[in-house]
Amino acid sequence: MAGHSVDLPLKGLLSSNPFLLSEGENVSRHQLFSAAYRFSETLPDAPVVLNLYARRDVFLMVMLAVAMRGGKTILPPNVAANTLTELTAELKVSQAQTVQRFSEQEEPETGPTPESFLSADKSNWVDEAVLQPLWDRVLNSDIWLYTSGSTGQPKRVVKTWRQMALLAQQAIARFELNQPGCVVATVPSQHMFGLETTIFWPLFSKQSIWVGRPIFAEDIRAVLAAQAGPVLLASTPLHLKKLMPFDVDWPQLPLRVLSATAPLDEALAQQVSDTLHARVFEVFGSTETASIASRETLAGDAWTLYDDNYLLCEESLSVCEVNIAPLAESHPLHDQFELIPGQPNRFRLLGRRSDVVKVAGKRSSLAYLNQKLQAIDGVSDGLFWQAPNGERLQAFVVSDLNAHDIKQALAQDMDAVFLPRPIHFVEQIPRNELGKIQFQQLSDLAKQNATQTGTESPNVRA
């Protein structure tokens, strides 16, 4: 592939040191690759596999096995039953073969479960000489990911193992991951942020992987407390906000929190830093690009591109693309930027171009408005909404506050024309596992509530 000069040898990946960490028995890299090889022998040539495993050890083992057979790993945009049914049917037609699905919930029709191949019995381990001929096939195998659907229908994005590995090298250098440590994450591995941080960054660095996905504050605390060295905790602004109210005795250890999927409010970043005794970082990117830049949130609002990446922008900065050095490829970006004079690798984010809203001749950003809404004490979650054919903004809110109190709080930070009318009070905002808004579900929710506007319904309050 053009653009890659980084060597990706198999030899350095076959260590016998603990790599996949859990409350039970840890798994080494050599053990992982051996298990993948043994499991690959049960798969057909060039399999098409939906990998739904939540446990990262089995997820990675299955993904490796599929690649060893020259197959495709499919990572769906979500795990809703309708999505999986439709995607399976589409793949069966487009790939002209049966689609296999692997998850904790699905027993194989014949033979042992994938989990059973992760054996500690060294007699099942495979020599490097057996694995080496398969390595190029692994690196050239495809992974299909999907965008979140937060701005419309999910879109397929194809990356090879080699591309993911080369992209990982930039992040490994930025976050100095070529020293012992552990990656713990609250996000699934099936989306780009999780796939990067919990699979490819550790696999091609000196980091280990915590195989579980702790969600609750006490579970995260227990996992962090069990680590002997530095930890990188990958999460999202929404999840971090939900952790803050809990009275948990967070351990003191070398901890870095890494957030993505939405901008992290400075006040929340400070609270996370103080509460978890951590440095707080963010990465910026997309499903199409993977992460391309980072910042330490409390050190300023500017982002720094990964080494050798650069932005190509029109003079107005209304349209930019990023050149990703390891791939020698450019990708269009959907955001607005402010370039920092004299520092070509640094920029400020001004929000997505599609976020700009105009009301009564005045402009604002939905990202800015949402940030102010979500920062209100007593609001668990919320977002602004502008109907496709409407001008007036509405809001969907999860809160016990009343509409008057929410508007009064918002009025401190925004022009009155942007105050939402009405406010829809809902039990939850439709989001995927990364906290990204599900556009279609939100649209349906808006239509459902539209008939109630102006009534005495407790869910719609002007």
Phi and psi in degrees as a GROMACS rama.xvg file:
@    title "Ramachandran Plot"
@    xaxis  label "Phi"
@    yaxis  label "Psi"
@TYPE xy
-62.8459  141.241  ALA-2
98.8426  -12.7055  GLY-3
-105.209  128.086  HIS-4
-123.606  -1.35976  SER-5
-81.1468  130.799  VAL-6
-77.5805  139.326  ASP-7
-124.903  67.481  LEU-8
-72.636  147.166  PRO-9
-72.6906  -35.3085  LEU-10
-51.6579  -43.7643  LYS-11
-71.3524  -7.65388  GLY-12
-96.7779  -1.47543  LEU-13
-105.017  35.2494  LEU-14
-64.5603  153.249  SER-15
-97.8304  6.68967  SER-16
-74.9444  155.62  ASN-17
-56.9279  131.148  PRO-18
-124.798  -48.3986  PHE-19
-100.48  108.385  LEU-20
-100.401  143.479  LEU-21
-154.228  -179.821  SER-22
-73.3353  -17.6205  GLU-23
-97.4362  -128.935  GLY-24
-89.1143  130.622  GLU-25
-75.3275  158.86  ASN-26
-123.341  132.873  VAL-27
-85.2817  168.178  SER-28
-64.0258  -42.747  ARG-29
-61.3191  -42.0409  HIS-30
-62.2625  -41.0562  GLN-31
-61.2542  -50.4394  LEU-32
-65.5941  -35.798  PHE-33
-65.7395  -43.843  SER-34
-61.0361  -42.9026  ALA-35
-61.1301  -41.4307  ALA-36
-63.4023  -46.7882  TYR-37
-62.0831  -41.473  ARG-38
-69.7549  -34.4945  PHE-39
-61.2342  -27.4686  SER-40
-67.4405  -15.7843  GLU-41
-92.2051  -5.42828  THR-42
-98.5165  153.446  LEU-43
-73.8036  169.925  PRO-44
-64.6614  142.724  ASP-45
46.9035  53.5951  ALA-46
-70.2929  153.964  PRO-47
-111.57  115.794  VAL-48
-128.11  125.696  VAL-49
-83.8486  115.086  LEU-50
-103.17  105.72  ASN-51
-109.617  9.43105  LEU-52
-62.4244  133.894  TYR-53
-84.617  -39.3724  ALA-54
-66.9027  126.86  ARG-55
-73.0808  -25.3564  ARG-56
-66.9681  -46.4168  ASP-57
-73.4348  -37.1381  VAL-58
-55.1024  -49.8548  PHE-59
-69.4443  -39.4761  LEU-60
-61.6862  -44.9477  MET-61
-64.797  -41.1251  VAL-62
-63.3287  -41.8865  MET-63
-62.8173  -43.9237  LEU-64
-61.9095  -42.9076  ALA-65
-60.8965  -42.8049  VAL-66
-65.9062  -36.3596  ALA-67
-62.5809  -24.9431  MET-68
-95.4612  7.96935  ARG-69
71.687  27.2832  GLY-70
-95.7477  -174.785  GLY-71
-113.475  131.972  LYS-72
-97.39  126.485  THR-73
-107.078  123.573  ILE-74
-114.631  104.959  LEU-75
-69.856  159.529  PRO-76
-67.2371  -25.5922  PRO-77
-161.322  174.629  ASN-78
-109.375  20.3607  VAL-79
-61.1454  141.354  ALA-80
-56.7012  -43.1038  ALA-81
-63.8926  -40.9679  ASN-82
-60.7955  -46.8912  THR-83
-65.7086  -38.6953  LEU-84
-64.9789  -47.0064  THR-85
-65.4359  -41.9722  GLU-86
-65.9547  -41.7748  LEU-87
-61.2604  -43.7054  THR-88
-64.3378  -41.6314  ALA-89
-65.1698  -41.6995  GLU-90
-67.3323  -38.0082  LEU-91
-60.2182  -36.7553  LYS-92
-76.2509  -50.832  VAL-93
-69.6202  -31.1582  SER-94
-98.5946  -6.40953  GLN-95
54.3419  40.9633  ALA-96
-161.38  168.664  GLN-97
-69.5168  137.727  THR-98
-97.7236  124.245  VAL-99
-91.1953  144.546  GLN-100
-124.988  128.431  ARG-101
-123.604  130.464  PHE-102
-161.694  170.085  SER-103
-60.6263  -27.7582  GLU-104
-87.3695  -8.15603  GLN-105
-119.314  117.478  GLU-106
-80.9477  139.711  GLU-107
-65.1909  147.753  PRO-108
-63.7818  -36.4375  GLU-109
-140.276  154.604  THR-110
82.0019  176.586  GLY-111
-74.2478  163.794  PRO-112
-75.872  154.101  THR-113
-55.6815  -36.2851  PRO-114
-57.6825  -34.4374  GLU-115
-67.7354  -15.4032  SER-116
-78.7526  -16.3785  PHE-117
-79.8529  63.7893  LEU-118
-88.5041  142.968  SER-119
-84.4631  -4.92152  ALA-120
-70.7028  111.051  ASP-121
-65.5596  -15.8785  LYS-122
-68.3489  -16.836  SER-123
-91.3352  -5.74898  ASN-124
-74.7003  154.514  TRP-125
-115.532  138.563  VAL-126
-69.606  155.036  ASP-127
-57.7419  -34.4437  GLU-128
-62.2384  -27.224  ALA-129
-79.7564  -36.4803  VAL-130
-80.1852  -33.0172  LEU-131
-55.9679  -44.0896  GLN-132
-63.0287  -17.8252  PRO-133
-91.4891  -8.7916  LEU-134
-66.2347  -42.4027  TRP-135
-63.2951  -37.3267  ASP-136
-62.6543  -41.1076  ARG-137
-60.3295  -50.4526  VAL-138
-63.841  -26.6951  LEU-139
-94.4273  0.615742  ASN-140
-78.0216  151.337  SER-141
-91.8448  146.768  ASP-142
-122.126  125.075  ILE-143
-100.893  119.625  TRP-144
-113.066  169.978  LEU-145
-134.172  141.429  TYR-146
-63.4836  164.019  THR-147
-71.0096  -21.2514  SER-148
82.7254  12.3731  GLY-149
-70.2123  -19.3241  SER-150
-119.907  18.0388  THR-151
149.208  -150.734  GLY-152
-73.1608  139.177  GLN-153
-56.0046  139.408  PRO-154
-114.859  138.235  LYS-155
-75.1171  138.369  ARG-156
-129.408  127.523  VAL-157
-108.097  127.861  VAL-158
-130.015  144.654  LYS-159
-88.7159  162.869  THR-160
-57.5297  -39.552  TRP-161
-62.4038  -44.3833  ARG-162
-61.4297  -44.0777  GLN-163
-63.2367  -38.3231  MET-164
-67.1845  -41.8604  ALA-165
-67.2377  -40.2245  LEU-166
-62.7382  -37.5026  LEU-167
-62.6079  -32.5689  ALA-168
-58.4847  -35.8813  GLN-169
-66.2489  -44.5506  GLN-170
-68.2734  -38.2142  ALA-171
-59.2456  -41.5726  ILE-172
-68.0003  -43.3452  ALA-173
-63.1267  -43.2666  ARG-174
-99.628  9.63048  PHE-175
52.427  56.1734  GLU-176
-91.0275  1.67127  LEU-177
-87.1846  44.4634  ASN-178
-145.506  154.701  GLN-179
-57.4165  140.453  PRO-180
177.201  -179.518  GLY-181
-134.552  138.488  CYS-182
-98.2973  122.949  VAL-183
-117.71  139.699  VAL-184
-142.491  144.303  ALA-185
-95.758  -1.10521  THR-186
-103.548  153.566  VAL-187
-74.8408  161.988  PRO-188
-85.4751  -4.86547  SER-189
-82.2038  -8.49814  GLN-190
-111.418  161.625  HIS-191
-55.6185  -46.6674  MET-192
-59.2775  -45.7201  PHE-193
-69.3665  -38.7872  GLY-194
-62.7745  -42.2328  LEU-195
-62.7804  -59.7677  GLU-196
-71.9273  -35.6619  THR-197
-98.4323  -10.7739  THR-198
-122.658  -64.5104  ILE-199
-78.3337  -36.2284  PHE-200
-61.8769  -50.6895  TRP-201
-66.134  -41.6106  PRO-202
-59.6738  -35.8454  LEU-203
-104.852  21.8888  PHE-204
-137.125  -160.539  SER-205
-99.5105  8.76057  LYS-206
-80.1178  155.219  GLN-207
-105.185  171.105  SER-208
-121.741  127.968  ILE-209
-80.2712  121.859  TRP-210
-76.6307  -21.2315  VAL-211
-84.097  174.576  GLY-212
-126.381  81.8446  ARG-213
-67.0172  135.372  PRO-214
-112.861  -46.1247  ILE-215
-82.552  151.717  PHE-216
-54.9503  -46.579  ALA-217
-66.4892  -35.231  GLU-218
-67.1702  -41.3025  ASP-219
-64.3651  -43.2612  ILE-220
-57.4531  -45.0193  ARG-221
-62.9775  -40.7059  ALA-222
-65.4465  -45.067  VAL-223
-61.8826  -42.3265  LEU-224
-65.9108  -23.452  ALA-225
-81.1605  -8.80203  ALA-226
-88.0078  138.29  GLN-227
-89.3892  -15.0893  ALA-228
-134.276  -161.833  GLY-229
-60.9706  147.839  PRO-230
-129.49  139.407  VAL-231
-109.459  114.157  LEU-232
-100.798  110.693  LEU-233
-93.8681  127.84  ALA-234
-154.265  -166.271  SER-235
-129.217  158.823  THR-236
-55.8374  -40.5851  PRO-237
-63.3678  -43.5377  LEU-238
-69.2851  -42.1486  HIS-239
-61.7125  -39.9836  LEU-240
-61.5202  -39.7923  LYS-241
-69.8919  -23.5211  LYS-242
-77.1843  -27.3754  LEU-243
-62.1357  -37.3672  MET-244
-70.2924  -14.631  PRO-245
-78.9977  136.048  PHE-246
-85.3397  88.4206  ASP-247
-120.976  138.918  VAL-248
-84.3772  84.4417  ASP-249
-69.1286  135.812  TRP-250
-70.5023  153.791  PRO-251
-93.1202  114.38  GLN-252
-156.688  165.277  LEU-253
-67.9143  95.1684  PRO-254
-119.037  132.219  LEU-255
-118.598  130.382  ARG-256
-97.9256  131.431  VAL-257
-119.344  120.934  LEU-258
-115.404  150.814  SER-259
-158.951  179.449  ALA-260
88.2629  -19.9842  THR-261
-163.321  155.622  ALA-262
-61.1338  141.381  PRO-263
-96.5818  118.241  LEU-264
-61.1449  138.188  ASP-265
-59.3674  -38.6834  GLU-266
-64.5088  -41.1404  ALA-267
-67.5224  -40.0392  LEU-268
-59.6745  -40.8975  ALA-269
-65.1832  -41.1142  GLN-270
-64.1747  -42.7464  GLN-271
-62.4218  -43.9842  VAL-272
-61.5108  -45.6268  SER-273
-69.0716  -41.1847  ASP-274
-73.7434  -45.0829  THR-275
-93.056  0.127134  LEU-276
56.1989  50.7886  HIS-277
-133.776  156.348  ALA-278
-85.3784  143.549  ARG-279
-117.669  126.578  VAL-280
-125.372  160.923  PHE-281
-132.902  151.874  GLU-282
-118.637  149.901  VAL-283
-119.912  135.586  PHE-284
177.132  -154.526  GLY-285
-159.562  172.498  SER-286
-61.4187  -37.7303  THR-287
-69.6915  -34.3265  GLU-288
-105.323  -17.1342  THR-289
62.7428  -170.577  ALA-290
-73.7803  140.724  SER-291
-126.986  -10.3561  ILE-292
-156.961  164.423  ALA-293
-147.689  167.63  SER-294
-153.594  153  ARG-295
-92.191  111.779  GLU-296
-55.1592  -41.8408  THR-297
-84.606  1.28026  LEU-298
-96.8308  0.970832  ALA-299
138.079  167.873  GLY-300
-93.3613  1.33847  ASP-301
-86.182  146.028  ALA-302
-104.152  149.284  TRP-303
-117.831  122.472  THR-304
-61.6394  149.38  LEU-305
-59.2697  155.16  TYR-306
-52.6728  131.859  ASP-307
76.9264  -6.52567  ASP-308
-75.9991  154.427  ASN-309
-153.297  155.126  TYR-310
-93.4969  142.071  LEU-311
-118.361  113.548  LEU-312
-125.268  148.059  CYS-313
-66.8553  160.569  GLU-314
-56.394  -34.5053  GLU-315
-78.0594  -9.03874  SER-316
65.0306  10.4703  LEU-317
-75.455  -23.4969  SER-318
-133.542  124.134  VAL-319
-132.864  154.795  CYS-320
-134.705  158.212  GLU-321
-111.682  134.54  VAL-322
-93.0423  119.003  ASN-323
-96.7293  108.814  ILE-324
-56.2153  -48.6973  ALA-325
-62.6991  -26.7807  PRO-326
-99.6731  -8.54261  LEU-327
50.7935  43.814  ALA-328
-130.316  151.258  GLU-329
-114.247  141.441  SER-330
-130.24  135.675  HIS-331
-67.7266  147.071  PRO-332
-113.712  150.031  LEU-333
-102.264  14.3776  HIS-334
-111.087  163.898  ASP-335
-102.023  141.41  GLN-336
-127.198  153.421  PHE-337
-118.208  113.307  GLU-338
-79.0923  141.332  LEU-339
-90.519  118.993  ILE-340
-54.9519  135.401  PRO-341
78.0873  -3.06339  GLY-342
-130.773  81.3162  GLN-343
-62.6554  -16.644  PRO-344
-97.7698  9.5376  ASN-345
-125.281  149.183  ARG-346
-157.479  164.51  PHE-347
-113.581  144.798  ARG-348
-89.1919  131.235  LEU-349
-108.39  7.3101  LEU-350
103.399  165.441  GLY-351
-71.8251  145.597  ARG-352
-58.8666  -35.7199  ARG-353
-74.4052  -9.32447  SER-354
-81.1447  -15.3645  ASP-355
-70.6063  127.212  VAL-356
-121.312  148.335  VAL-357
-123.749  122.936  LYS-358
-132.424  124.077  VAL-359
52.0474  39.2698  ALA-360
81.7771  -1.08665  GLY-361
-110.537  148.002  LYS-362
-113.315  146.684  ARG-363
-152.265  -179.717  SER-364
-114.991  134.961  SER-365
-60.6841  -34.5223  LEU-366
-62.1013  -42.6109  ALA-367
-65.0153  -46.6664  TYR-368
-63.8542  -41.9073  LEU-369
-63.5358  -39.7567  ASN-370
-61.5347  -41.6414  GLN-371
-67.8796  -38.8754  LYS-372
-65.4269  -46.1499  LEU-373
-71.619  -18.5413  GLN-374
-82.9508  -8.65962  ALA-375
-68.1864  128.933  ILE-376
-63.6812  122.253  ASP-377
106.063  -8.32763  GLY-378
-100.563  113.926  VAL-379
-74.607  -37.4561  SER-380
-162.288  157.957  ASP-381
178.667  159.926  GLY-382
-159.012  155.398  LEU-383
-87.1783  153.665  PHE-384
-142.097  133.551  TRP-385
-121.979  114.471  GLN-386
-58.6555  147.05  ALA-387
-53.1055  -36.3886  PRO-388
-109.488  18.257  ASN-389
-120.56  162.329  GLY-390
-106.777  -42.1052  GLU-391
-62.8821  136.077  ARG-392
-82.8173  143.009  LEU-393
-116.283  171.42  GLN-394
-140.201  144.478  ALA-395
-109.398  128.634  PHE-396
-136.795  138.929  VAL-397
-107.935  106.449  VAL-398
-169.803  155.52  SER-399
-93.9253  -4.53232  ASP-400
-69.779  161.58  LEU-401
-94.2159  168.214  ASN-402
-61.4416  -38.9322  ALA-403
-61.6929  -44.9865  HIS-404
-65.0611  -38.027  ASP-405
-66.6244  -45.2757  ILE-406
-64.1516  -38.0741  LYS-407
-63.0694  -40.479  GLN-408
-67.5586  -41.7322  ALA-409
-65.1734  -33.3082  LEU-410
-63.4418  -17.6996  ALA-411
-72.0423  -19.0854  GLN-412
-122.959  -3.99407  ASP-413
-149.395  157.795  MET-414
-62.6368  147.644  ASP-415
-59.5218  -26.7109  ALA-416
-66.1375  -20.303  VAL-417
-93.1888  -4.76703  PHE-418
-64.2264  134.836  LEU-419
-73.908  137.81  PRO-420
-144.438  109.913  ARG-421
-91.2543  -177.771  PRO-422
-107.33  124.606  ILE-423
-96.522  120.117  HIS-424
-92.8403  121.377  PHE-425
-127.81  161.436  VAL-426
-73.2052  -33.8679  GLU-427
-158.555  151.816  GLN-428
-84.3532  135.683  ILE-429
-69.3916  107.216  PRO-430
-131.262  157.332  ARG-431
-88.0151  -171.434  ASN-432
-66.8799  -16.3497  GLU-433
-95.2828  0.448577  LEU-434
88.1888  6.9981  GLY-435
-82.2162  141.471  LYS-436
-64.5761  136.8  ILE-437
-93.2345  103.679  GLN-438
-55.8444  -48.1527  PHE-439
-65.5787  -42.6166  GLN-440
-65.2492  -37.2614  GLN-441
-65.9624  -41.6026  LEU-442
-60.1335  -43.3693  SER-443
-63.7842  -39.4982  ASP-444
-64.6367  -39.2838  LEU-445
-64.8677  -42.1958  ALA-446
-64.9984  -39.7384  LYS-447
-62.9126  -39.8423  GLN-448
-82.6198  -17.2278  ASN-449
-59.4026  -36.7407  ALA-450
-70.9672  -15.5279  THR-451
-93.7298  -15.0143  GLN-452
-57.4324  130.971  THR-453
87.0411  -0.172314  GLY-454
-96.3479  -175.084  THR-455
-88.7768  8.1317  GLU-456
-56.9674  134.079  SER-457
-68.7695  -13.7727  PRO-458
-86.0718  -15.1928  ASN-459
-126.588  114.368  VAL-460
-129.996  121.254  ARG-461
